[in-house]
Amino acid sequence: MDKSATGHRCARHTGSRLLAAAAGATAALALSLATAPQAAASAGGCTASTGPGYVCVNVDGSGLRVNKGNVVRTKPDGICNYRAALVAKYPGKPDTYYWGSYHNGCVYGRAYVNVTVQWTFADGVRICGYFYEGGSLQPGQPCVTVRR
């Protein structure tokens, strides 16, 4: 498993070529998101956020190809006027944003934002989940690392 220098742990991956380098989480999340053995073509992980709650990222693809993914936000209060992005972080280059649809109004408990990517990345590129509520980036940006 790949662990980043920023304390990302608590990764769950099911990809033979995509490995999770997911972020730290609360003790409850650590128990529920333990590392899983490699399987086929997807990766995901979560980080603690405000609320209390968390932000999760999931990507689906094959090899270095990412087809789609989602960003999930949970918290007990309303999650209102939100949008999310999968953000490709290239070493030494500007980030690339893949945006999901904007949701006007509120949901309670859990909000999912699906994102289409359809891109083949270089080995080692990190894909992070950014969740915006009311125009503000929420704390906790979990990431997975694309690997051969």
C-alpha positions as CSV (number, residue, x, y, z in Angstrom):
1,M,0.0,0.0,0.0
2,D,1.2,3.5,-0.8
3,K,1.2,6.0,2.1
4,S,1.7,9.7,1.6
5,A,3.9,12.0,3.6
6,T,0.8,14.0,4.7
7,G,-0.4,11.3,7.0
8,H,-2.8,9.6,4.7
9,R,-3.6,6.2,6.1
10,C,-6.9,4.3,6.3
11,A,-6.8,3.4,2.7
12,R,-9.1,0.8,1.1
13,H,-8.3,-0.4,-2.4
14,T,-9.6,-3.0,-4.7
15,G,-7.4,-2.3,-7.7
16,S,-4.6,-4.4,-9.0
17,R,-3.2,-1.2,-10.7
18,L,-4.8,1.6,-8.7
19,L,-3.5,1.7,-5.1
20,A,-5.1,3.8,-2.5
21,A,-3.1,6.4,-0.6
22,A,-6.1,7.5,1.3
23,A,-6.2,9.9,4.3
24,G,-6.4,9.6,8.0
25,A,-9.7,9.2,9.8
26,T,-11.3,9.0,13.2
27,A,-11.1,5.8,15.2
28,A,-14.5,4.7,14.0
29,L,-13.6,5.2,10.4
30,A,-10.3,3.5,10.9
31,L,-12.2,0.4,12.0
32,S,-14.6,0.5,9.1
33,L,-12.1,1.3,6.4
34,A,-9.3,-1.1,7.0
35,T,-6.9,-2.0,4.2
36,A,-8.4,-4.7,1.9
37,P,-6.5,-7.0,-0.4
38,Q,-6.0,-6.0,-4.1
39,A,-8.6,-7.0,-6.5
40,A,-9.8,-5.3,-9.7
41,A,-9.7,-1.7,-11.0
42,S,-11.0,0.7,-8.3
43,A,-9.8,2.5,-5.3
44,G,-11.1,4.7,-2.5
45,G,-10.6,6.2,0.9
46,C,-12.0,8.7,3.5
47,T,-10.8,11.5,5.7
48,A,-12.3,13.1,8.8
49,S,-14.1,16.4,8.2
50,T,-16.2,18.8,10.2
51,G,-19.7,18.1,11.3
52,P,-18.7,15.6,12.7
53,G,-18.4,13.7,9.5
54,Y,-16.1,12.7,6.7
55,V,-15.3,13.1,3.0
56,C,-14.7,10.0,0.8
57,V,-13.4,9.5,-2.7
58,N,-13.9,6.5,-4.9
59,V,-12.5,6.0,-8.4
60,D,-13.2,3.3,-11.0
61,G,-10.9,2.4,-13.9
62,S,-8.4,-0.1,-15.2
63,G,-4.6,0.3,-15.0
64,L,-3.7,4.0,-15.4
65,R,-7.2,4.8,-16.9
66,V,-9.8,6.4,-14.6
67,N,-13.3,6.3,-16.0
68,K,-15.4,7.8,-13.3
69,G,-15.6,8.3,-9.6
70,N,-17.5,9.9,-6.8
71,V,-17.1,12.1,-3.8
72,V,-19.2,11.4,-0.7
73,R,-19.8,13.8,2.2
74,T,-21.4,12.7,5.5
75,K,-22.5,14.6,8.5
76,P,-25.6,14.6,10.7
77,D,-26.7,18.2,9.8
78,G,-27.9,19.3,6.4
79,I,-25.5,19.3,3.5
80,C,-26.6,22.2,1.4
81,N,-25.9,23.7,-2.0
82,Y,-23.0,21.4,-2.8
83,R,-20.7,20.4,-5.6
84,A,-17.6,18.1,-5.7
85,A,-14.6,17.5,-8.0
86,L,-12.1,14.8,-8.6
87,V,-8.8,16.7,-8.7
88,A,-5.7,15.2,-10.5
89,K,-2.5,16.3,-8.8
90,Y,0.5,16.1,-11.2
91,P,4.0,16.5,-9.7
92,G,5.2,20.0,-10.8
93,K,2.1,20.9,-12.8
94,P,-1.2,22.6,-12.1
95,D,-4.1,20.6,-10.7
96,T,-6.8,19.4,-13.2
97,Y,-10.4,19.5,-11.9
98,Y,-13.2,17.1,-13.1
99,W,-16.4,18.6,-11.8
100,G,-19.6,16.8,-10.8
101,S,-23.0,18.4,-11.0
102,Y,-24.1,21.2,-8.6
103,H,-26.9,20.3,-6.1
104,N,-29.2,23.1,-5.0
105,G,-30.9,22.5,-1.7
106,C,-30.2,20.3,1.3
107,V,-29.8,16.6,2.0
108,Y,-29.3,15.0,5.4
109,G,-26.7,12.4,6.4
110,R,-25.0,11.7,3.2
111,A,-24.4,13.4,-0.2
112,Y,-23.0,11.7,-3.3
113,V,-21.6,13.5,-6.3
114,N,-20.7,11.4,-9.3
115,V,-17.9,12.6,-11.6
116,T,-17.0,11.4,-15.1
117,V,-13.2,11.5,-15.8
118,Q,-12.4,9.3,-18.9
119,W,-8.7,9.9,-18.8
120,T,-5.5,7.9,-18.7
121,F,-3.0,9.3,-16.2
122,A,0.7,8.9,-15.7
123,D,1.9,6.5,-13.0
124,G,1.9,8.2,-9.6
125,V,-0.7,10.9,-10.2
126,R,-2.9,11.5,-7.2
127,I,-6.7,11.8,-7.6
128,C,-8.3,13.6,-4.7
129,G,-11.9,14.2,-3.7
130,Y,-12.8,17.9,-3.1
131,F,-16.3,18.6,-1.6
132,Y,-17.7,22.1,-1.7
133,E,-20.7,23.2,0.4
134,G,-22.1,26.7,0.1
135,G,-19.1,27.5,-2.1
136,S,-16.6,26.6,0.6
137,L,-14.1,23.7,0.3
138,Q,-14.8,21.3,3.2
139,P,-12.0,20.0,5.3
140,G,-10.7,16.6,4.4
141,Q,-9.5,15.8,0.8
142,P,-8.9,12.1,0.6
143,C,-6.7,10.9,-2.3
144,V,-5.8,7.7,-4.2
145,T,-2.7,7.3,-6.2
146,V,-2.8,5.9,-9.8
147,R,-0.3,3.0,-10.2
148,R,0.6,0.6,-13.0
